[in-house]
């Protein structure tokens, strides 16, 4: 059985991790990032996906916000949404 470290996080730990993720996304060079409109579109599609698990993709285990922000990334589902 896989162990999920995140399940044992406190709210403070989770908030700190989200802040680090947001800071990382902001540091992605503009030429490697999608437009704001595309980013929102991708996140909306992921939010409606049955594989979405608390900000993480149940298909690949990535942070959806990070994958959606990068131009070269794609939806890992068999039926790609973006």
N, C-alpha and C positions, 0 to 999 in steps of 0.2 A: 504494500500500500504506500502511495506517495504521501509525504508529509508536507503540509501547507503551512509554512512559516507565517504567512500573512494572517491566517485565521487566529493566531494568538496575539496579534498586535493590539495595542491600546489605541484609542482615538488619537492621542497625541503622536504616536508612532506613525499612524496612517497619514495624518495631516502633514507631518514632516516629510514623508515619502512623496506625497503629492506635490509639495512645494519644490522638492528637488527635481521632480519630473517636469514641472512647469518651467523651472529655470533651465533645464537641459533643452527643452523644446525651443525656448527663446534664443538659445545660443546656436541653433542650427543655422548655417549660412542661408541667406535669402534664396540663393540660386538652387539650393537643395530642398527648399520648403515649398509646399503647395500654397496656393492663394488662400486667404482667409475663408472665402466662399466655399472652395473645394474642401477645406479642412472641416468646416461645419457640416457640409453634405456628407462627407465620409463618416463623421461621428454620429450623425443621425441614422445612417444606414446601420452602423454597428450597434447603436442603442436598440434598434428593432430586431437585431439578430438573436436567435435562440442560443448561440454560443457565448454571448456576452456574459461575463462573470465578474461583477464588481470592478469594472474598468479594465479587465483583462480578457483576452480572447481565449475562449475554451478550446479553440482549434489548435493554436500554436503556443499559447502562454505569454504572448507579448502584452505590453501595455498598449492598449488601443490608441490612446492619445498620441503616443510617440510614433507608432506605425502610420497613423493617419496623417501626421504632419510632414512626413518625408515623401518627396516627389517620386523616388525610385521604389517605394514600397507598394504593396498590393494586398488585397483581401486574401487570406489564406484558405478560405472556404473552397470546396470543390466547385460550387457555383459562385464565382467571384462577384462580389457586389460593387467593387471599385478596383 
